[in-house]
């Protein structure tokens, strides 16, 4: 199996588990947040979903110097978790399709420079961090649900 196939497999597996978790969140919990500065559950889900799009732009441009991104989510009202997932799916599919085009050589040779974060990463490393980002927020949401005493779906199967 090629490196890009493993990266995509990892991204797909992390998303599969996220979808299980997100589908198990009761509607009444979607807007809950632990404090005024924290993202609500639905905001965090949108953040994860829209981040795919942003990570792809950064990969295509071999970096980002800072500033704001314009995404298809800008100005779109938050409604339901299911709606967020449905809206994001075509964008997620397009991102994975773009990633499939990278060669083994490009994964090593392309350097992603994030001036805004003082980062320099090989493309392969950068793409792996996308799944890590989603996993961190999955952990956040699991903690939120525990705080609310909501049974968490089994995402481990």
Residue, then its C-alpha position, 0 to 999 in steps of 0.5 A: x500500500x502506498x503512503x497516500x493510500x494509508x493517509x487516506x485510509x486513516x482520514x476515512x477511519x477517523x471520519x467514520x468514527x466521528x460520524x458514529x459519535x456525531x450521530x449519537x449526540x442528542x439534538x438538545x445537546x448540540x448547542x451546549x458549551x462548557x463555558x462562554x468562550x468554548x465552541x458548542x458541540x455543533x460549532x466544533x463539528x462545523x470547525x472539524x468539517x470546514x477544516x478539511x477544506x482549509x487544510x486542502x487550500x493550505x496543501x495546494x498552496x504549499x502553505x499559508x501566511x496567515x489571514x482569513x479563509x473564505x469557505x463554503x460555510x461562511x455566512x451559513x447558519x448552524x441548523x442541525x448536526x445532520x445538516x452539517x454532515x450532509x453539507x460537508x460530505x461533497x467537500x470532504x469527498x473532493x478533498x480526498x480526491x485531491x489528496x489521492x493525486x499526490x505522488x509518493x515523491x510529493x509527500x516528501x518533497x513538498x514543504x508546507x509553510x505556515x508562517x502564521x504558526x511558525x511551522x514547516x512540515x513535509x506534505x505527508x506529515x501535514x496530511x496526517x495532522x488533519x486526522x489528528x486534529x479531528x481526533x482531538x476534537x472527537x475527544x473534546x466532544x466525548x468529554x462534553x458528553x461525559x460532562x452532560x451524563x450522555x451515553x456516548x456511542x461506541x466509536x471503537x468498533 
